[in-house]
Amino acid sequence: MAPAVDPIHARELGPRGSRREVASADPAAELTPTAAAVIAAIPAWWSARASQYGLSGKWLDVAEAIDSLPPAPIPSLPPLEEKWGPLTAEEVGQAYVSALAPATRARHGRHYTPWHLADQLWGMTRAALGHGRSQQALSGLVRDPACGAGALLLPALREHLHASHGVDPRLVLAGLPSVIEGVDTDPAAVWVANVVMAAELLPFLAKVPEAHRRLLPALAHVGDGLAPQDAPALAVVMNPPYGRVRLSESDRERFSDVLYGHANLYGLFMAAAEEQLSKDGVLGALVPTSFTAGRYFAPLRDRLSSRVRLQSVTFVEERSGVFTSVLQETCLAVFGRKRTRRTVVASMGETLTEIATVDTPLGSKPWLVPRRSDLAAIAVTARAMPLTLRDAGWSASTGPLVWNRRKEDIAPAGGTPIVWGSDLVDGKVRQTELRKSLRTIHLHSDSDRRTMILKESAVLVQRTTAPEQQRRLVAADLDSATLATWGGEIVVENHVNILRPVGSPLVSQRLLADLLAMKTLDAVARCISGSVALSAFELESLPLPAAEVLARWEALNGQELERAVAETYRGASR
């Protein structure tokens, strides 16, 4: 087992390349024995890399070659040249992040960017900057405000170095801090980032005469990526931490225009990154897609689209593995100051597939973006529709029963019946065997009954679906006759949304239930949310055609209705 590593002190790059100590109380800096072993193996990896370029002496010692010291004494472990020598820079960084304790990764939302996503994000970012096919030296600063082990900075650094071939290597090395910058709160990750980026500089260092060699620059430093930065960035690339966070009063005031309810770290990083951009700057981010539709991100969408435009977005088909232990739809989203009117949409699995080019989404409402090429026409037409489900007179709310908070009140019989998501079957609300031991709840007060009981007809919609389900919209008509078979009143569990009429709705309950059961509306829902969850806010935001079209639909049934709806949403009829 590796000896304990003291995380109290870290080094960061000071003025004019000097080294200075800074204290770090970041708990993420605590190293597990496995992470300590990774740190211990890095000197051997560095030595093997430096030897490949004919370097010798102190340049084989990572602690002597780079203007960045490890966050603590490197544990003395057996050299691992044979195992570590062949590793790429990305593999070294991934080894460190993977070695962190799962609780640490979860608590701080830490995750490592796979190399192919890092390359794709830089490709999209450079395209938004106007770079052509040939590689170009950077003309401004590229910053990662949550750099971790440096994966997202490596593609930009490599392009800059490739384009600088033939330039005096001393000038190239001296100028790097002005074009590449990483920031992170984890001192150990910052050191790893500095090592893997410095390894890319070894061919240039080898060309410098021994007498003129200087320490390789530290391109990452310990700091708060959310804090205002001194220098504006030509480009910000990031895979920021995610998760809810409690803000100080000053931070809540600072981010007040992008907050609704709780704050999510990745949303704050997106807002802060936009502030850091230069007048022609570009933001490239690997983030969950929830920012495109959720109610909590409505102010962020409004703020972003008022200052930058979504130039391109690539949906990542593989949900797991991007964010540690999280099943989450993610995307590569690139925003720029350029006032474009069109957004390129693609999907990335084993290969990159272009889906469509659509009007750039604007404003706080959910952004309808097709996840597949067959959804492109529907997304375009739906975005132009004048109404939403809310406008048409239907209000959505989430079922009030959080069952694990009321375990003691739930029984197989004797109380008010509970409707679970699994009870919505083929457009009907029926008791299934799946929840027979959790079928009823005992309510103890009038206020409890007022809060929990539903005794009017409504349309029920599953709030979450399993990934393997073919549909994302699973709805059932709870009409008065069906409600009577349940005893006249029910309690709806939290994984079901309730649609109730408000005033005189433009859509009858019968028509609404029919619409939500159609493939066309399911396709529209997939353009709003790519996740397995559909919130009440997103449900209310489903786009609908004009009132006169809805009135015509009221007279239709069956295949005739389904054909009319499909034609309308695909633009064949308006």
C-alpha positions in Angstrom: 0.0 0.0 0.0 1.3 3.5 -0.8 2.2 5.8 2.0 -0.1 8.6 2.9 0.4 11.8 1.0 0.1 15.1 2.7 -2.3 17.3 0.7 -1.9 20.5 2.7 0.4 22.4 0.3 0.3 22.8 -3.4 2.4 24.8 -5.8 1.1 27.0 -8.6 2.8 29.2 -11.2 3.5 32.6 -9.8 4.5 35.9 -11.5 7.0 35.5 -14.3 7.2 31.8 -14.0 8.4 31.7 -10.3 7.2 28.9 -8.0 5.2 29.7 -4.9 3.4 27.7 -2.3 -0.3 28.0 -1.8 -2.4 26.3 0.9 -5.2 24.1 -0.3 -8.0 22.9 1.9 -9.8 21.2 -1.0 -10.9 17.8 0.2 -10.7 16.5 -3.4 -6.9 16.9 -3.0 -6.9 13.9 -0.6 -5.3 10.9 -2.4 -6.4 7.3 -2.1 -3.7 4.7 -2.0 -4.5 4.0 -5.7 -4.2 7.7 -6.6 -1.0 8.0 -4.7 0.3 5.1 -6.7 -0.5 6.9 -9.9 1.4 10.0 -8.7 4.3 7.7 -7.8 4.4 6.2 -11.3 4.4 9.5 -13.1 8.2 10.2 -12.7 9.0 6.9 -14.5 6.6 7.8 -17.3 8.2 11.2 -17.6 11.7 9.8 -17.7 10.7 7.3 -20.4 9.2 10.1 -22.5 12.1 12.5 -22.1 14.6 9.7 -23.0 12.8 9.2 -26.3 13.8 12.7 -27.4 17.4 12.3 -26.4 17.2 14.4 -23.2 19.3 13.5 -20.2 20.4 14.7 -16.8 17.9 16.8 -14.8 15.4 16.7 -17.8 14.7 13.1 -16.9 13.5 14.2 -13.5 9.9 15.5 -13.7 10.4 17.5 -10.5 13.4 19.3 -12.0 12.1 19.8 -15.6 8.8 21.6 -15.0 8.0 24.8 -13.3 5.4 22.9 -11.2 6.0 20.9 -8.1 3.8 18.0 -7.0 1.3 18.8 -4.3 3.2 16.6 -1.8 6.3 14.4 -1.7 6.0 11.7 -4.3 5.6 8.3 -2.6 8.6 6.0 -3.0 7.3 3.0 -4.9 9.0 0.7 -7.3 9.6 2.2 -10.8 6.9 1.3 -13.4 8.7 2.2 -16.6 7.6 -1.0 -18.4 4.0 -0.5 -17.6 3.8 3.3 -17.8 6.3 4.2 -20.5 3.9 3.4 -23.4 0.9 5.3 -21.9 -0.4 8.3 -23.7 -0.9 11.6 -22.0 -4.6 11.0 -21.9 -4.2 7.6 -20.3 -2.0 9.1 -17.6 -4.6 11.7 -16.8 -7.4 9.2 -16.9 -5.5 6.9 -14.5 -5.3 9.7 -11.9 -9.0 10.6 -12.1 -10.1 7.0 -12.1 -8.1 6.4 -9.0 -9.9 9.0 -6.9 -12.3 7.6 -4.4 -15.8 7.2 -5.8 -17.2 9.4 -3.0 -14.8 12.1 -3.9 -15.7 12.0 -7.6 -19.4 12.0 -6.7 -19.1 14.8 -4.1 -17.2 17.1 -6.4 -18.7 16.0 -9.7 -15.2 15.1 -11.1 -14.9 13.1 -14.2 -12.4 12.6 -17.0 -13.1 13.5 -20.7 -12.5 10.6 -23.1 -9.9 11.5 -25.7 -12.3 11.2 -28.7 -14.8 13.6 -27.1 -11.9 16.0 -26.3 -10.8 15.9 -29.9 -14.4 16.4 -31.2 -15.0 19.4 -28.9 -11.8 21.1 -30.0 -12.7 20.4 -33.6 -16.1 22.1 -33.1 -14.6 25.0 -31.2 -11.9 25.7 -33.8 -14.6 25.6 -36.5 -16.6 28.2 -34.6 -13.4 30.3 -34.4 -13.2 30.2 -38.2 -10.1 28.0 -38.4 -9.9 26.2 -41.7 -8.8 22.6 -42.4 -5.1 23.4 -42.0 -3.8 23.6 -38.4 -3.2 27.0 -37.0 -1.2 28.5 -34.2 -3.4 30.0 -31.5 -4.0 33.7 -31.7 -5.4 34.1 -28.2 -5.9 32.3 -24.9 -7.6 28.9 -24.7 -8.7 28.3 -21.1 -10.2 25.3 -19.3 -11.7 26.6 -15.9 -12.1 23.0 -14.6 -9.2 21.4 -16.3 -8.7 18.3 -14.1 -5.8 16.4 -15.6 -5.8 18.5 -18.8 -7.6 16.3 -21.3 -9.5 19.1 -23.0 -6.4 21.3 -23.4 -4.3 18.7 -25.1 -5.9 18.9 -28.6 -5.5 22.7 -28.7 -2.0 22.6 -27.4 -1.0 20.0 -30.0 -2.5 22.0 -32.9 -0.6 25.1 -31.7 2.7 23.2 -31.4 2.2 21.5 -34.8 1.5 24.9 -36.5 4.6 26.4 -34.7 6.9 23.9 -36.4 9.9 25.9 -37.8 9.5 28.7 -35.2 12.4 29.2 -32.7 11.5 26.6 -30.0 12.5 29.1 -27.3 9.9 31.5 -28.5 7.3 28.8 -28.7 7.9 27.6 -25.2 8.0 31.1 -23.7 4.8 32.1 -25.4 2.7 29.1 -24.3 1.3 30.6 -21.0 -0.4 33.3 -23.1 -2.3 30.8 -25.2 -3.0 27.8 -22.9 -4.3 28.0 -19.4 -5.9 25.4 -17.1 -7.5 26.1 -13.7 -8.7 23.6 -11.1 -9.2 23.4 -7.4 -7.5 19.9 -7.1 -3.7 20.5 -6.7 -2.8 16.9 -7.6 -4.9 17.1 -10.8 -3.2 20.4 -11.7 0.2 18.8 -11.3 -0.8 15.9 -13.5 -2.1 18.3 -16.1 1.1 20.2 -16.0 3.1 17.0 -16.5 1.1 15.6 -19.4 1.1 19.0 -21.2 4.8 19.5 -20.6 5.4 16.1 -22.1 4.0 17.5 -25.4 6.8 20.1 -25.2 9.7 17.7 -25.0 10.4 17.7 -28.8 10.8 21.6 -28.7 12.9 21.4 -25.5 15.2 18.9 -27.2 15.9 21.5 -30.0 17.0 24.2 -27.5 20.7 24.2 -26.8 21.4 22.9 -23.3 22.8 26.2 -22.1 19.6 28.0 -23.1 17.0 25.6 -21.7 14.6 26.8 -19.1 12.1 25.0 -17.0 9.1 23.9 -19.0 6.2 26.3 -18.2 3.3 25.2 -16.0 0.2 25.8 -18.0 -2.3 24.9 -15.3 -2.6 26.4 -11.8 -4.7 25.9 -8.7 -7.6 28.3 -8.6 -11.3 28.8 -8.7 -12.6 28.5 -12.3 -15.8 30.3 -11.4 -14.0 33.4 -10.2 -13.5 36.3 -12.7 -10.3 35.8 -14.6 -7.8 38.5 -15.4 -7.3 37.8 -19.1 -10.3 37.3 -21.6 -10.2 34.0 -23.4 -10.4 33.5 -27.2 -11.9 30.1 -26.3 -13.1 28.4 -23.2 -13.3 24.6 -23.4 -14.6 22.6 -20.4 -16.1 19.5 -19.0 -17.2 21.2 -15.7 -18.2 19.6 -12.4 -21.9 19.0 -12.0 -24.3 18.6 -9.1 -26.3 20.9 -6.9 -24.4 23.3 -4.8 -25.3 25.7 -2.0 -24.1 29.2 -2.8 -22.9 32.0 -0.6 -25.0 35.2 -0.6 -22.4 36.9 -2.7 -22.3 34.1 -5.3 -26.1 33.9 -5.4 -26.3 37.6 -6.1 -23.6 37.3 -8.8 -25.4 34.5 -10.6 -28.9 35.7 -9.8 -29.8 36.2 -13.5 -29.1 32.5 -14.3 -30.7 30.9 -11.3 -34.1 29.4 -10.7 -34.3 27.4 -7.5 -31.3 25.3 -6.7 -27.9 26.0 -8.4 -26.2 23.3 -10.5 -22.4 23.7 -10.8 -22.2 23.1 -14.5 -24.8 25.8 -15.2 -22.7 28.3 -13.1 -19.6 27.3 -15.1 -21.4 27.9 -18.4 -22.4 31.4 -17.2 -19.0 32.2 -15.8 -17.3 30.9 -19.0 -19.4 33.2 -21.2 -18.3 36.1 -19.1 -14.6 35.2 -19.7 -14.9 35.3 -23.5 -13.3 38.0 -25.6 -15.4 39.9 -28.1 -14.9 37.2 -30.7 -14.7 34.3 -28.2 -16.1 30.8 -28.3 -17.3 28.5 -25.6 -17.1 24.7 -26.0 -18.6 22.6 -23.3 -19.3 18.9 -22.6 -22.4 19.1 -20.4 -25.6 17.3 -19.6 -28.4 18.2 -22.1 -30.7 19.2 -19.2 -29.8 22.9 -19.8 -31.7 22.8 -23.1 -35.1 22.2 -21.6 -35.4 22.1 -17.8 -37.2 24.8 -15.8 -34.2 25.3 -13.6 -32.1 26.3 -16.6 -34.6 28.7 -18.2 -32.7 31.8 -17.0 -29.5 30.4 -18.2 -30.9 29.7 -21.7 -32.2 33.3 -21.8 -28.8 34.7 -20.6 -26.7 32.6 -23.0 -28.9 33.3 -26.1 -28.8 37.0 -25.4 -25.0 37.1 -25.4 -23.9 34.2 -27.5 -25.3 31.9 -30.1 -25.4 28.1 -30.2 -23.1 27.4 -33.2 -23.2 23.6 -33.1 -24.3 20.8 -30.8 -23.3 17.1 -30.9 -25.3 14.6 -28.8 -23.2 11.9 -27.2 -25.1 8.6 -27.9 -23.4 6.7 -25.0 -24.9 8.0 -21.8 -22.9 6.1 -19.3 -19.1 6.6 -18.9 -18.9 10.3 -19.6 -20.1 11.4 -16.1 -18.9 8.9 -13.5 -21.6 6.6 -12.2 -24.3 8.7 -13.8 -26.8 7.7 -16.5 -27.1 11.1 -18.2 -27.6 12.3 -21.8 -24.7 14.6 -22.6 -23.8 16.9 -25.5 -20.9 18.9 -26.9 -22.3 22.4 -27.1 -20.4 25.3 -28.8 -21.4 28.9 -28.4 -19.9 31.9 -30.1 -20.2 35.7 -30.0 -20.9 35.5 -33.8 -24.6 36.2 -34.3 -25.4 33.1 -36.4 -28.9 32.2 -37.3 -28.2 28.5 -37.9 -27.0 25.7 -35.6 -25.4 22.5 -36.8 -26.8 19.4 -35.0 -24.9 16.1 -35.0 -24.8 12.8 -33.1 -21.7 10.9 -32.0 -21.5 7.2 -31.4 -19.0 5.0 -33.0 -19.1 7.5 -35.9 -20.1 11.1 -36.2 -23.4 11.6 -37.9 -24.7 15.0 -39.0 -28.4 15.3 -38.2 -29.6 18.7 -39.5 -28.9 22.4 -39.6 -31.7 24.2 -37.7 -32.6 27.7 -36.7 -30.6 28.7 -33.7 -32.6 28.3 -30.5 -33.2 31.5 -28.5 -34.9 32.5 -25.3 -35.8 30.8 -22.0 -38.4 28.3 -23.3 -37.2 24.7 -24.0 -35.0 24.5 -27.0 -36.4 22.0 -29.5 -33.3 20.2 -31.0 -33.6 16.9 -33.0 -31.6 14.0 -31.6 -32.0 12.0 -34.8 -32.3 13.0 -38.5 -35.8 11.6 -38.8 -36.9 14.1 -36.1 -35.5 17.2 -37.9 -38.6 18.1 -39.8 -40.8 17.7 -36.7 -38.5 19.9 -34.7 -38.5 22.7 -37.3 -42.3 22.6 -37.6 -43.0 22.3 -33.9 -40.8 25.3 -33.1 -43.0 27.5 -35.3 -46.2 26.5 -33.7 -48.1 29.3 -31.8 -49.3 27.4 -28.8 -48.0 25.2 -26.0 -50.0 22.7 -23.9 -50.1 25.3 -21.2 -51.4 27.9 -23.6 -54.1 25.4 -24.7 -55.4 25.3 -21.1 -53.7 22.4 -19.5 -51.6 22.6 -16.3 -49.0 20.0 -15.3 -47.9 19.1 -11.8 -46.0 16.2 -10.3 -47.7 13.6 -8.2 -47.4 14.6 -4.5 -46.5 11.2 -3.0 -42.8 10.6 -2.4 -43.3 7.1 -1.2 -40.1 6.5 0.7 -41.1 9.4 3.0 -44.4 7.8 3.8 -43.4 4.1 4.1 -45.1 3.7 7.4 -48.4 4.8 5.9 -48.4 2.5 2.9 -50.1 -0.9 3.0 -51.6 -3.5 0.6 -55.1 -2.4 1.4 -57.3 -0.3 3.7 -56.3 3.2 2.6 -56.6 5.5 -0.5 -55.4 3.8 -3.7 -52.1 4.8 -5.1 -51.4 5.2 -8.8 -47.9 4.3 -9.8 -46.2 4.9 -13.1 -46.5 1.2 -13.8 -50.3 1.5 -13.6 -50.4 3.5 -16.9 -50.9 0.8 -19.4 -52.0 1.1 -23.1 -53.7 4.5 -22.4 -55.6 3.2 -19.4 -55.1 3.6 -15.6 -55.3 0.1 -14.2 -54.0 -1.6 -11.0 -51.0 -3.9 -11.9 -49.5 -6.6 -9.8 -46.1 -4.9 -9.7 -47.1 -2.7 -6.7 -49.7 -4.8 -5.0 -47.9 -4.6 -1.6 -47.8 -0.8 -1.9 -51.3 -0.3 -3.2 -52.8 2.1 -0.7 -51.8 4.9 1.7 -53.4 6.0 5.0 -53.9 9.7 5.3 -54.2 11.2 8.8 -55.5 14.8 8.5 -57.7 17.0 6.4 -54.7 19.0 5.2 -53.0 15.8 4.2 -56.0 14.8 2.2 -56.2 18.2 0.5 -52.6 17.9 -0.5 -52.5 14.3 -1.6 -55.9 13.3 -3.0 -56.9 13.6 -6.6 -60.7 13.2 -7.1 -61.2 14.9 -10.5 -60.6 13.4 -13.9 -57.2 14.2 -15.4 -54.6 12.9 -17.9 -51.7 11.1 -16.2 -48.2 10.9 -17.8 -45.2 8.9 -16.6 -42.5 11.4 -15.5 -39.7 8.9 -16.0 -39.4 6.0 -18.3 -36.9 3.1 -18.5 -34.2 3.5 -21.2 -35.4 0.4 -22.9 -38.9 1.7 -23.3 -39.9 2.6 -26.9 -41.8 5.6 -25.8 -40.9 8.7 -23.7 -44.6 9.9 -23.6 -46.6 7.3 -21.7 -50.0 8.7 -20.9 -53.4 7.4 -19.7 -56.8 9.0 -19.6 -58.2 9.1 -16.0 -61.8 9.9 -17.0 -64.6 10.0 -14.5 -65.6 6.4 -15.2 -62.1 5.1 -14.6 -61.7 7.2 -11.5 -65.0 5.6 -10.2 -63.5 2.1 -10.6 -60.7 3.2 -8.2 -63.1 4.4 -5.6 -63.5 8.0 -6.7 -60.3 9.3 -5.4 -56.6 8.4 -5.7 -53.1 9.5 -4.6 -50.6 9.9 -7.4 -47.0 8.9 -6.9 -44.1 11.3 -7.6 -43.0 9.5 -10.8 -46.3 10.5 -12.5 -47.3 13.9 -13.9 -50.9 15.1 -13.6 -52.5 17.2 -16.4 -55.5 19.2 -15.3 -57.7 21.6 -17.3 -57.5 25.3 -16.6 -60.6 27.4 -17.4 -62.0 26.4 -20.8 -59.2 24.5 -22.5 -58.7 24.5 -26.3 -58.2 20.7 -26.2 -60.6 18.3 -24.7 -59.4 15.6 -22.3 -60.3 12.9 -24.8 -58.3 14.6 -27.6 -55.3 15.3 -25.3 -55.1 11.7 -24.2 -55.2 10.6 -27.9 -52.5 13.1 -28.9 -50.1 12.0 -26.1 -50.5 8.4 -27.2 -49.3 9.2 -30.8 -45.8 8.6 -32.2 -45.8 12.1 -33.5 -46.1 13.7 -30.0 -43.6 11.3 -28.6 -41.1 12.4 -31.3 -41.8 16.1 -30.3 -41.1 15.2 -26.7 -37.8 13.6 -27.7 -36.8 16.9 -29.3 -37.4 18.7 -26.0 -35.7 16.2 -23.7 -33.3 13.5 -24.6 -33.4 12.0 -21.1 -35.7 9.4 -19.7 -37.4 12.0 -17.6 -40.1 14.5 -18.7 -40.7 17.2 -16.2 -44.0 19.0 -15.6 -42.4 22.1 -17.1 -41.3 20.3 -20.2 -44.7 18.6 -20.6 -46.5 22.0 -20.4 -44.1 23.2 -23.1 -45.2 20.7 -25.7 -45.9 22.8 -28.9 -49.4 22.7 -30.4 -50.9 24.2 -33.6 -53.3 27.1 -33.7 -56.8 26.9 -32.1 -58.6 26.4 -35.3 -56.5 23.3 -36.1 -57.2 21.9 -32.7 -60.9 22.5 -33.2 -60.8 20.5 -36.5 -59.0 17.7 -34.7 -61.8 17.4 -32.1 -64.0 16.0 -34.9 -61.5 13.3 -35.9 -60.8 9.9 -34.5 -58.5 6.9 -35.0 -56.3 6.8 -38.0 -57.8 9.9 -39.5 -56.8 11.9 -36.5 -53.3 10.3 -36.4 -52.8 11.1 -40.0 -53.9 14.8 -39.6 -51.6 15.2 -36.6 -48.6 13.6 -38.4 -49.1 15.8 -41.5 -49.3 19.0 -39.3 -46.1 18.3 -37.3 -44.2 17.4 -40.4 -45.2 20.6 -42.2 -47.4 19.0 -44.8 -50.4 21.0 -43.5 -50.5 24.1 -41.4 
